[in-house]
């Protein structure tokens, strides 16, 4: 079973790295292992632990999670990091 160690008290870079490490553990050439990762990702990516994301932030950006300092894991592949105030400013502009 796949379990994350990251919490919003940690730096968002740690979550990005932990997700990359988890994905790398699975052999994408082996359908069984890839399906286990894909199932976990489908069920859990939208439910990652996160600090409260402000209501005025459009999470469909997508914003996957935010640490307590306001840094967010973003992007289709959940591999980008942006500051929440910058995201909101871009959305408003």
N, C-alpha and C positions, 0 to 999 in steps of 0.2 A: 504494500500500500504506500502511496506517495503522500508524504506529509511535509509541509513547509515549517521551517524554524523561524522565519522572519515575522516580526511584529512592527507596528508603526513607530515604535520607539527606536528602531534600527534605521540606518540610512537606506534610502530607496535603492542605491546602487547594490546593496546586499541582496535585495529581493530580485533585481534584474539578474544578478550573477547566480543566485540560487535557482531561478527558473531555467537559466541557460544550462547549468550543471545537470538539473533533473532531465531536461530534454536530451542532453548529450549522452546520458546513461542508457538511453533506449536506442536499439539498433533499428534505424529506419528502413533497413533492408529486410527485417524480420517482421512480417505482418502482425504477428501476435504482440510483439513488444511495441510496435508503432501504434497499434490499436489501443493498447493500454494507456500510452501517453496521450493519444488523441482523446480518448474517453475522459481521462482525468482533466485535461485542459478544457474540454468542452463543459464539463460540470463545475469546474472550480475557478477558471480565470475571472469570471464575473463576480466571484465571491471571495476574492483575495482579501486578507486582512487589510484594513485601511484606517487612517485617521478620517474624521468627518470631512468630506469634500463639500465646500460651500455650495449652497443651492443655486447660485448664479453661474456655476461652472457647468457647461454642457458636457456631460460625461460620455456622450456618444462620440466624442473627439477621436479615439477613445482614451479616457483616463481609467486605468486599471486599478491603481492604488495610490495612496499618498502617505508620506511619512509625516511625523509630527512637526517637521520643519517646513512643510509645505512643498516638498519636492515630489513630483508625480511620475509614475511609470506610465508612459504613453505610447501610442502607435499601434498599428495593426499587429505587429509582431511582439508587442510589449517589450521593446528594447530601447526606447527613447526615454530621456528624463528631462522634464521641464518644470519650472517653478509655477505654482498655482496662480499667482498674481499675473504672470506673463500670459498664461493661457486665457484667463478671464479677459485681460486687456485685448488680446488678439480677437477674441470672440465678439467683444463689444465694438471693435474698430472696424 
